[in-house]
Amino acid sequence: MTAPCTYQLHIHLRQTVEIRIGALGLHRFPAGDYIYTGSAKRNIEARVRRHCRREKRVRWHIDYLLHHPAASVVKTTLSSWAECRLNQSTAGEILVPGFGASDCRQGCGSHLKYIAASSRSG
């Protein structure tokens, strides 16, 4: 079996928020569930742990979202699929074009997808 090189963060946003995402600017994120697809060439577990920490230097687009108190990672999954293949096979709506996809050459549009409003309570 091929070692995992790609991860998905299943994110719950308790309330609708506006967040400035680096050079992408200010964006509105409706409350609900999201999936972010990313990859790491090595030490994928450390990358996922870093994303799940509250305190960290804001470096990637996903850091801006996860830094907000209303956002939480509720589940993570690892995969041996290529990042763009996994992202393209994941259903959802693109709300912020270019999010997490600055270096994407496969036409994904975004590596963050809005799945749906959630019935979870806050």
Rosetta blueprint (number, residue, H / E / L):
1 M L
2 T L
3 A L
4 P L
5 C L
6 T E
7 Y E
8 Q E
9 L E
10 H E
11 I E
12 H E
13 L E
14 R L
15 Q L
16 T L
17 V E
18 E E
19 I E
20 R E
21 I L
22 G H
23 A H
24 L H
25 G L
26 L E
27 H E
28 R E
29 F E
30 P L
31 A L
32 G E
33 D E
34 Y E
35 I E
36 Y E
37 T E
38 G E
39 S E
40 A L
41 K L
42 R L
43 N L
44 I H
45 E H
46 A H
47 R H
48 V H
49 R H
50 R H
51 H H
52 C H
53 R L
54 R L
55 E L
56 K L
57 R L
58 V L
59 R L
60 W L
61 H H
62 I H
63 D H
64 Y H
65 L H
66 L H
67 H H
68 H L
69 P L
70 A L
71 A E
72 S E
73 V E
74 V E
75 K E
76 T E
77 T E
78 L E
79 S E
80 S L
81 W L
82 A L
83 E H
84 C H
85 R H
86 L H
87 N H
88 Q H
89 S L
90 T L
91 A L
92 G L
93 E E
94 I L
95 L L
96 V L
97 P L
98 G L
99 F L
100 G L
101 A L
102 S L
103 D L
104 C L
105 R L
106 Q L
107 G L
108 C L
109 G L
110 S L
111 H L
112 L E
113 K E
114 Y E
115 I E
116 A E
117 A L
118 S L
119 S L
120 R L
121 S L
122 G L
